[in-house]
């Protein structure tokens, strides 16, 4: 008998910290975050979890919300992880 295990779904915003930068702000990382070899030592990818569940709902969108995001689905039973990155574009008025 096989039971269905619901995956754990997380929504992250991907940020890039410039190591050694005098600025404390973060910029968004490029599409090739999970590339092999990994990103250069000058950049440190960071994930900020913004939501969980099957759907992502964004409200009160601002220009600062534009950037690279990802959806990560994890199956805790057999330790499988699937992720998809996507870009959100915000046009100003």
C-alpha positions in Angstrom: 0.0 0.0 0.0 1.4 3.3 -1.1 0.4 6.5 0.7 0.5 9.9 -0.9 2.8 12.3 0.9 2.1 15.9 0.2 5.3 17.9 -0.7 6.4 20.9 1.4 6.3 24.0 -0.8 8.3 27.1 -0.1 8.5 30.4 -2.0 11.8 32.3 -1.8 13.2 35.6 -3.1 16.7 35.2 -4.3 19.2 37.9 -3.3 22.8 38.4 -4.0 25.2 39.9 -1.4 28.4 41.4 -2.8 31.2 40.3 -0.4 33.4 43.1 0.6 31.0 45.7 -0.8 30.6 48.9 1.3 26.9 48.9 0.4 24.5 47.1 2.8 21.9 46.6 0.1 21.4 43.4 -1.8 20.8 43.0 -5.5 19.1 40.1 -7.3 21.1 37.1 -8.4 21.4 36.0 -12.1 19.5 33.0 -13.6 22.4 30.7 -13.2 22.3 30.4 -9.4 22.5 26.6 -9.4 25.1 26.5 -12.2 28.0 24.2 -12.0 30.6 25.5 -11.1 28.9 27.7 -8.5 28.9 31.4 -8.6 32.2 33.3 -8.2 33.6 33.8 -4.7 32.7 37.5 -5.0 29.0 36.8 -4.7 27.0 35.1 -2.0 23.5 33.9 -2.9 20.9 34.2 -0.2 17.3 33.0 -0.1 14.6 34.8 1.8 11.5 32.7 2.4 8.5 34.8 1.7 5.7 32.3 1.8 4.7 28.6 1.9 1.9 26.6 0.4 0.7 25.8 -3.0 0.2 29.3 -4.3 2.1 32.6 -4.0 0.0 35.7 -3.5 1.7 39.1 -3.8 -0.2 42.2 -2.7 0.7 45.9 -2.6 3.4 45.3 -5.3 6.2 47.9 -5.4 9.1 48.5 -7.9 11.4 47.0 -5.2 9.5 43.7 -5.5 10.8 43.0 -9.0 13.5 40.3 -9.2 14.3 36.7 -9.1 12.1 34.2 -7.1 11.9 30.5 -6.8 9.4 27.8 -5.8 10.9 24.8 -4.0 8.9 21.6 -3.5 10.4 19.1 -1.2 9.3 15.5 -0.5 10.3 14.7 3.0 9.7 10.9 2.5 12.4 10.3 -0.1 14.3 13.6 0.2 13.6 14.7 -3.4 13.7 18.5 -4.1 12.5 20.3 -7.2 12.9 24.0 -7.7 11.9 26.5 -10.4 13.2 30.0 -10.7 11.2 32.8 -12.3 11.5 36.6 -12.6 8.8 39.1 -11.6 8.8 42.4 -13.5 7.1 45.4 -12.1 6.4 48.4 -14.3 6.1 51.8 -12.7 3.3 54.2 -13.3 
